Amino acid sequence: MNEKFFDLKKEKQDRMINGAMKVFALNGFQRASTDEMVKEAGISKGLWFHYFDNKIGLYTFVVDYAIKYMNMELSASLNADPSDFFATTYGIEEVKMLVRRSYPYVPLFLSSLNQENSPEALSAVGEYITLYRDRIRNAYEQVNRAIFAPYVNGDIFDMTVSFTMKGILEEEYAHEVFDEERYMNRIREFLEQMRAMSVITGESNPEGRTE
């Protein structure tokens, strides 16, 4: 990447970053078209390649940028009860919506990294993806899993939550306009349902501990 990219006005930088993230998020690395990115950003192709020599360089830059931005906001804005799985999960989504206001496709772009299968792309950005996964993992370090009923399989539960929330996110992006309030309401309702189905409650075990 040409470091003079950062000499551009912030508005133009963001148009280029957002355009690239959108096309990569919707298509993956291999099928992403720089022609579409140029169209999304509203700039000339010549200008685009003045700052980014090739697609892999661009991809590496936007992955690094998205993850650094998201990790920074998680550190600054995630205020959920760290012992509560559901509050933490909802809090992370709130932070994603905060980031969305500056970079509308960051949530979908980060989600798409889990499905990326290009060896070239994964080789270039693997260390950045690890940084993001580690930051999310750290957010759950203090979660109290003792509140879950004995029949809850932790791995299956986590996978169910992850895949369902991914589906809700993709459905919202499929709409012509992303409705943040609708998205967060759906996430809240889903998490409330999962809490009701998986957490021990009642006077016989008021603190929610498994025996």
N, C-alpha and C positions, 0 to 999 in steps of 0.2 A: 504494500500500500504506500502511496505517495503521502508523506507526512503533511504536505501542503493542503491535504483535504481539510485539516483542522483550521486552515486559514479562511475557509469559506464561511459565509454567514451561517449562523446556527440553523436558521430556517431551511437553508438548502441542504446542509448536512443531514438534518432530520428527515427531509423528503427522500433523500437517497437511502438512508438507513431504513426508513419505514417501507419504501418500495421494495428493497431487497428482502427484508424480513417477510413481507407479505407473500412474495413469490416463492421464496424458499419454504415457508410454512405450508403453503397450499400444494406445492408440487414435489418437495424433496429436492435434494441436491442435483441428482442426475437430470431430472426433467425441468428444472427451473430454467427459465429463459431470460437472458439479460435484456432482450428486446422488451419483454414485459416489464422488467424492472425500470428500464429507461422511460417507458410509457407511464408507469405509476409515479415516478419521480418528477416527470415533466421536464427532463433535461435531454441534451443531445447525447448520442452514443459515444461520440468522440470525447466529450467532457467526462463521461463515466469512466472510460478506459484511460483517461489521463490520470485518474486517481487510483484505479484498481486494474492491475495488469491482466488478471484472469479471474475466472469464477471461483477457483479454490481460495485465492487470496481474499476475495470479497467475502466468501462464506466464513472463512476463519475470522475475519474482522467482525462481522455482525454477530457471530456466536459469542466471541469474546466480549463484545460490547453489551449484548443482551444479558449475559450472565453476570458481568460486573455490575451493571445497573440494577438487576434484580437482587443480587446479593447485598448490595448497598442498601436498597430499600427494605429488605428483610431485616437487616441489622438495625435500621433506624426506626422502622414502623411496626414491626411485629410485636404487639403488646399482649397477646393472648396468654391465658393461664398455661404455663408450660407443662403442667401435669395432666391437663385435659386434652385428650386426643382430638375430640371434636372441635373444641375451641381453637386449638392450634391449626387444625386443617382449615377451618373457616377463616382464621386470621391470615393464613398464607394466601387464600383466594382474595381477601380484601386487599392485600399488598399487590397482588397481580392486577387488580382493577385500578389501583393507584398508578402503577407503572403504565397501564393501558392509556391513560390520559395523555401521556407524552409519546408513547410508542404503541399504537393500537394493536399491533400483531405480536408483541412480545409473548403473551401467554400461549398463543397457538404455536408460535415458533419454538418456544422452549418445549412444549409438548411434542412437537414433531421430531425433536432430537431423539426421542425414545424409539422412533420407528425408522430412523435413518439407517440405511443398509449399504451405502456406498463405502467401500474400503478406503478410497481416497479421502472422502470427507471425514470419516471416523478417525483415520490416522492423523489428520490435521487438527481436529478439534477435541480429541478424546480427553486431553488434560483439562480443558475448560469444562466439559460436561461433568467430569469427576468433581470439580470445584463446586458446581451447582448441586449435584447430588449430595455431596458432603454437607453443604449448608442446610439443605432440607433435612437430611438425617439428623444434624445437630439440633434442629428445631424440635425433634421428637425425643431427644435423649432423656428428658425428665418425665415423659408420659407415664402415668400410673396405669399399667395394664391389669392390675389386680381388680379393677372394677368390672372387668368383663366376665361374663358367665363362663363356667367350665367348658361348655360345649363349643365355645368360639375358638376356631382355629385361626391363630394370628396371621399366618401367611395368606390364607384364603380371604380373611376379612380385609387385610390391607389391599390385596389384589382387587377385590370387589369394589372397594372405595375408589381406588385409583382408576380402574377402567370405567366405572360409572361416571365419575367426574370428568374424565377425558371425553366421554360421549356427550355430556351436557355442554361442555365447552365447544366442541365441534358443531353441535346443533345450533348453538347461539351464533357462531361465526357464519353458519350457513344462511342465516337471515340476512336480508338486505342491510339492516342496521343492527348492530350489536346493542342489545338493551341490557345495560349493566344491572339495573334493578331487578329485572326478570331473572337474569343469570344468578345473582346472589340469592334471590328468593328460592330458586330451584335447588341451589346448593344447600341452603339452610334446611329446607324441607327434607331433602335426602339425608342429611346428617342427623336430623332429629329422628327420622325413621330408623336409621341404623343404630342410634343410641337406644331407642326404645326396644329394639330387637336383640341387642347384645349386652346391655349393661344390667347388672343385678341391682334391683331396687326392693324396697319393702322394709317393714319393721323388723323382720327376722334377720336382716343383714343391713342395718342402716348405713354403714360406712361403705357398702359395696365391695366387701372383701370376699374373695373366694376362700373356701376352707382348704 
